[in-house]
Amino acid sequence: MDCMESENPWEALRASLLEAGYGLDKIDKLESLMKKDELFPLLEKILEKVKKLGEISPEVEKEIGSGEDISNRANLLFQSVKGIVTSLIGDPAYMRPFLRDKGKIKEVRRILEVTLEEVNSLERELVTKVNAYIREKGLDIEELRSYEEIPAALSFLRILKKSEIHKEVQEQKVEPKEEQRKIKEEAISSLNEAFEKLRSIEEELDLMGVRYERLSHYLELRERFIERLQEVEEGILQKYLKNITSRLAEVENDSKKLIQISQKLIDLKASIEEMKGDLLERMEGIAELRRFKEIIPYIGLDFPKIPLLIRSRIHIESLRREVERLNRISSLIKSVIDELEYIPKDAKLDLSKISLDSTESFLDSLNNCLRASRLSYGMPETVGYTGVMSEILELYPKWREKIISLLRERGEISLQDLKFIPGSWRPWVLRNLADEGIVVVNEDKVAMRIIPEDMRKLEMEIEVIEDMVSDLGVMLPNLDDMGIKRIREDFERAKSLFMMGRISEYRELISQLKSRVNEVKMQLGAKG
């Protein structure tokens, strides 16, 4: 590890930046900016702790046969921190003296804090290993409180190893050679099985274009672990095996989590690309949005790119947050598409509040702009100069929910039932509900909107299927009653989505239901 070869680990990192071609002035500027942003103290702590771990853990490995893995993991953390520093010095948005990216600073601080916690965790793990060894051997040494006490403890252990007292503690009953051989073979078989699981996971990640460095590192050490297992003393064989398999299990869990996150990332990226085309098409008819159409193709340029190199748990967590961000972007695009579905073509748009700070802020502000324009369509212009408009827009979702509730109870209501809405605003509220496809207004009566023809036809098909399954159930072993029940439940959910005006979700679910109903019809037809 580079930083462990120098008395001052930061100086070692500076030297590596110089070797990479960065000038002294730029490195000094980076140090100054990191101090200004309160990142440098975190960096120094991490580097100093990693340096000490790199010095102590090989000694622990030499004395008690446990510690090499901590040294390797500390090295991975150092490489990760080195990568962060390199990315900062190479980022013009961070190195410029003004208009610097505060979000980047906040993100780097969080990553450094998490890294420091991981380093602290390694320290605690090293102390735990030494204390466990001391207790196992029954040695009269006070339990260590800090990893800095380890060097003195190791010196004491060396002295005890030469003493008769220590030899007595080490004496154990020697099992017959055949029994020892069998135990060792079982241990090696168990270890090989664990490694095969990891190999299979690595292949699955590879198909997604993802490489997890920690997983690859353990797979490279496979032969070394097995050789070590063959050489280890019988008395500590099971403990050594448990130590290795617990580490492999940890890597396996992290890798499985990475598979789930990566799959979600790939699915979301594909979905967002598809929705971008739909969004561009719907923006086409609104002249005022023409200049914002140019932004849509650029959505996704900052998404994580395949192939992905994941170095540690920190990067897995960072990728998980990226997936959450893509999920938010996906939801925002759906909301914008829904608003564009119903906004009147001649509606006035107040584009002054559209934010271009980030993809999320752009989509969120565009969604709010469209929603405000749709809901305020038809209001007197004077309302815009008072606080009344914002109050009405705030109350509209509550009024909407109340009206839907009344219609579900009674089927039809009169305008007199809407006393909770000021009289002058009732026509506006009902017009918006009609535009959303929820109600039909006939003079002074308000009724639920008639179910669309495609939904009515689908419901009839579902009823036929239910009747056939009920009559011929025993003759249709391939049909699952629960599957038919789920189709009915999803259909009811589609009706609710339609009534709530969530048309994009309604259409998607109806499309899926049609496919499922057709599959069942084919099975029924084949049977008949």
HUMO-V651920 format. One record per pair of residues at least 24 apart in sequence whose C-alpha atoms are under 8 Angstrom apart, sorted by sequence separation. I is the first residue (numbers start at 1). J is the second residue. D is the distance in whole Angstrom. If there is no record, write none. Layout:
i=[I/I]
j=[J/J]
d=[D/D]
This chain:
i=[50/84/123/195/349/50/348/462/347/462/487/50/139/195/273/336/343/347/50/332/339/343/348/400/415/487/218/329/333/336/340/343/344/347/414/415/487/47/81/138/269/329/332/336/339/343/414/415/137/328/332/335/339/342/413/414/459/137/344/396/400/412/413/10/269/329/336/412/413/9/191/332/339/412/215/411/412/10/214/215/411/9/43/77/188/9/8/215/407/188/407/479/9/77/187/188/212/3/479/74/184/4/184/4/3/4/74/476/379/4/191/198/378/4/187/194/201/476/70/210/1/184/195/180/187/191/194/198/201/205/208/279/194/197/201/204/208/268/282/455/462/465/70/458/461/465/269/276/279/283/375/30/258/261/265/268/272/275/279/282/374/30/67/254/261/264/268/271/275/278/282/286/285/299/438/265/272/288/437/438/27/33/67/261/268/437/438/26/66/172/438/437/30/436/29/64/37/13/17/39/43/46/50/57/64/39/42/46/49/53/60/42/45/39/46/1/42/3/1/63/342/56/60/63/342/56/59/63/404/210/211/213/209/210/211/212/213/214/209/210/211/212/213/214/208/209/210/211/212/213/210/212/338/338/338/337/334/115/114/111/80/80/76/77/76]
j=[74/108/147/219/373/75/373/487/373/488/513/77/166/222/300/363/370/374/78/360/367/371/377/429/444/516/248/359/363/366/370/373/374/377/444/445/517/78/112/169/300/360/363/367/370/374/445/446/169/360/364/367/371/374/445/446/491/170/377/429/433/445/446/44/303/363/370/446/447/44/226/367/374/447/251/447/448/47/251/252/448/47/81/115/226/48/48/255/447/229/448/520/51/119/229/230/255/47/523/119/229/50/230/51/51/52/122/524/428/54/241/248/428/55/238/245/252/527/122/262/54/237/248/234/241/245/248/252/255/259/262/333/249/252/256/259/263/323/337/510/517/520/126/514/517/521/326/333/336/340/432/88/316/319/323/326/330/333/337/340/432/89/126/313/320/323/327/330/334/337/341/345/345/359/498/326/333/349/498/499/89/95/129/323/330/499/500/89/129/235/501/501/95/501/95/130/105/82/86/108/112/115/119/126/133/109/112/116/119/123/130/113/116/112/119/75/116/78/78/154/435/150/154/157/436/151/154/158/499/306/307/309/306/307/308/309/310/311/307/308/309/310/311/312/307/308/309/310/311/312/310/312/502/503/504/504/504/314/314/314/311/312/311/312/312]
d=[6/8/6/7/6/8/6/8/6/7/7/8/8/7/8/7/7/7/7/8/7/8/8/8/6/8/8/7/7/7/7/7/7/6/6/6/8/7/8/7/8/6/6/5/6/5/5/7/6/8/6/7/6/7/6/6/8/7/8/7/7/7/5/7/8/8/8/6/7/8/8/7/8/5/6/6/7/7/7/8/7/6/8/7/7/6/8/7/7/7/6/8/7/8/8/8/7/7/8/7/8/8/7/5/6/8/8/8/7/6/8/8/7/7/8/7/8/8/6/8/7/8/8/7/7/7/7/6/7/6/7/7/8/8/7/8/7/8/7/8/7/8/7/7/8/7/8/8/8/7/7/8/6/7/6/7/6/7/6/6/8/6/7/7/6/7/7/8/8/8/8/7/7/7/7/8/8/7/8/5/7/8/8/7/7/7/7/8/7/7/6/6/7/5/8/8/7/7/7/8/7/7/7/7/7/6/6/6/7/7/8/7/7/8/7/6/7/8/8/7/6/8/7/8/6/7/8/8/8/7/8/7/6/6/6/6/6/6/5/5/5/5/5/6/8/6/6/6/6/7/7/7/7/7/6/8/7/7/7/7/7/8/7/8/7]
